[in-house]
Amino acid sequence: MIIVRVARSERNIMVVKLPHANMKVDPRIICWWRNYKFSLSVNGRTLTVTRTDEYGGWPGFKLRVYMPGEDIPDFTSTVYTYHGLDHERAPSDTTEVILHPSVNVIKEDAFWNCKSLVRVAITDAITRIEYRAFKGCDSLRCILLSRNLESIGTEAFQDCESLQSVFLPPTVTHIADRAFADCTSLRCLYVPALLEHNGIHVVSGCERLLTTVNYEFVVNENYKDTINNDEVNAWLMQRYANLPFHQACSSISITPQVIVHGIERAVEIDEYQMTALHIICANPHITADAIRAYLQLAPEAADQEDSEGMTPFQYLCRNGITFLEDRNFSSLMAWWYGCMVPPQTETGNESVNDVTEYI
């Protein structure tokens, strides 16, 4: 796939020379305003684009064009394969994104305003997410980030109003200005304790995230800015300094062994009344083994509610954890006993649950 630019024009018919003959053109144009009505045709290396609505001219736009013999996607599908090209933008109705294996950077505006996007797994090849890459993705609730991610650009996730949890790997060294600003549903954001750069207004407008610390504003007729940005950033990085088990469970590399060693602090709560089990269940990197180890040693944590009345199981369900399978469970304990605990072994007149092998 390549990106072809069509220049601004006052005419309603545009003719563009393609790099190769008989290329296949994605009819979903790339532009700031996507409501144009048009038709297109390819003859050899000539692409003709004709505007069919009542408006005149073109403000300039781009098209995705596929080489002869290339794997051509279904242009009506809402599943989009991202190739990481300059100026590439996913169609506005995209619901799921697949990253091409060659991609190591998600470039600026890649998924900007894809309001129906609900699923994207950032492969471990990704090292950088650039300016406004996911801005305005209103339906995105949870995102699985690369384990090798190094930087998050300005406004990368701004206005993702449904985004509820973000777990950053320890490789992240740079978070730019307003990276998560106005994510009004954001409840869990766990960042590395040491960053080389943490920008301004990173979580401004995140009303559900900020509790013990909030942005303070100084306002006059001509100026408005935060006066305690450093305090907010310090809180983001150090919020679990006094809750080491919470800190451990916010890692993308949480293991059953870590849980077993810290389980004596299983029912400690943070400022949201969240236990470490809440955090584990919100973590998109979690495995069934880790939850199983927790429940084996501290089953009472399964029914704990946080300050919003959410149980760990509700965090697990809303993040679409795949190991729940297709069955309906009413609680974590129902899931544990109904799906994960092995059958009982008869020993004389007694029934013994052998679950120690999972820890």
C-alpha angles and dihedrals in degrees: 000000000000133000116240120197122218112200127231112273143169091220127093094218120062126189119200129184112226124212092240138021123264097010119170115242125208104227092212101095124210113235143117092259113044102182098094119130114215146140128224138195135185123214113176105306094341120102115191119195118190124190111226103182128083096266126096131231133353130269090210128273144175136242135206109235127188127211121242108271093018119130101268117208126220102266091206093057120105090212108093130195110215117212100186096239125158110270092007114148128179117239113269094245094055113137101175133026128207116193117223111239090243094061119105099154128048100214131216118295091001094143101008112157095000089149095179096051110124105156135044127144111203105219120227089251090074115100101165139035110196139208116320092344094150101013114147097012091148097180098049107111103167134011130199106217130205117270087224098049113141107175142020116203133226113295090354093151101013116145094015088145096182097045106122108172138020125183115189123203120238089250091074110107102161131050113174132212119302091356092154101014118148094012088145096184095047108129104156123042117160118182132180114275091235122048129168090212133013112178133219125279090010093157101015111150093021094129097173094050103050115071117135091029129035137174114268119208132208111204136186133151095286107021140055126169142137118268099193103045092130090054092053092048092049089052091052092054099039105031093116099041088116095040105058095171091055088048092051093048092052090064119108087224098056112153135188088249092059090049094051092052094051101036095110086076093049097121099044112122135211129216090287092052087249121150122211087260089063088055094047091051092050091050109100090204093062123124130210090243092061094052090044091054091051094049092046091062104026110024091159089073091067094079099040114125124211126219090284094050093255121146122208089253091059090054089050094050098047092053092058097238105194099215090071083078117197097306125109115239126182097206145358091263091053089051091047096049096035099047116009110037112085120240117283117266116223114231108179106297093341133088116217126194107214104201100137091098089071097061 
